């Protein structure tokens, strides 16, 4: 297939999007450096608004009957639970020990006192599964969105019980997860966008009008994503400005974690007979992490260790670009699957 047909199929916006992400990151860091005093307020109010307008367009595509069916799919839920709670936390801990606790410390990049704090921060980034952004990544990669929504519903309940246990096992520190923190995320990032999406579908039932609205909302989602990236790097970019060497070390750990876990979920699902859309939803659900919970635990239980909080703050700065890389990989993978299906039908 020639370059022109690939560009046409993937879309110019998809191909140019990585450049727009880099511009948003650079602008966010610039604003964070120039207006550091305003960073806290920008992050507090800007991130929830950006996330809502990222998730709402995706929810407009969800049909309740499809979501109800996904909620009852115990086979896929069981696979997700195994990967999310029996593998993901221990995988990120193992990768953290390999790089932070061993390689980087031994070659003198991190003092022992700091590396132990960074390791705890990395573990915190891995224990809680995402209950918001996973729907955006699944939608952007053309995965099974109703299945992703059902996974988010399950995770919002399960992680209240499992997160304190996993934190204790991996860090030997007892923590209490405030259920209101999870409930707030579920209400604002799941139920409210879902309700708004349902109302949108109900108000605009004619197919040609609905497709126009979806196209408009797709642009809104893109703008909201770029806005959220800008705000996150504005509000939390001090981690990059103050500790630039720490960023790339955490990036090595998290990129390895995201890449391995996503492909473990995706490829294992494919081996079990799931299609591209379902496997993509499983892959993103088990790899995306809930950085809000991680930061809250760091501030509440590890306030005496500043690098724990710094590490969890750097987490969301890295997660969005790294997950967008996986979206890009999946779009290319879907294109190859499409070409293979065309050849088989010829």
Secondary structure, 3 states (H helix, E strand, C coil): CCHHHHHHHHCHHHHHHHHHHHHHHHHHHHHHHHCHHHHHHHHHHHHHHHHHHHHHHHHCCCCHHHHHHHHCCHHHHHHHHHHHHHHHHHHHHHHHHHHHHHHHHHCCCCCHHHHHHHHHHHHHHHHCECCCHHHHHHHHCCCCHHHHHHHHHHHHHHHHHHHHHHHHHHHCCCCCCCHHHHHHHHHHHHHHHHHHHHHHHHHCCCHHHHHHHHHHHHHHHHHHHHHHHHHHHHHHCHHHHHCHHHHHHHHHHHHHHHHHHHHHHHHHHHHCCCCHHHHHHHHHHHHCECHHHHHHHHHHHCCCCHHHHHHHHHHHHHHHHHHHHHHHHHHHHHHHHHHHHHHHHC
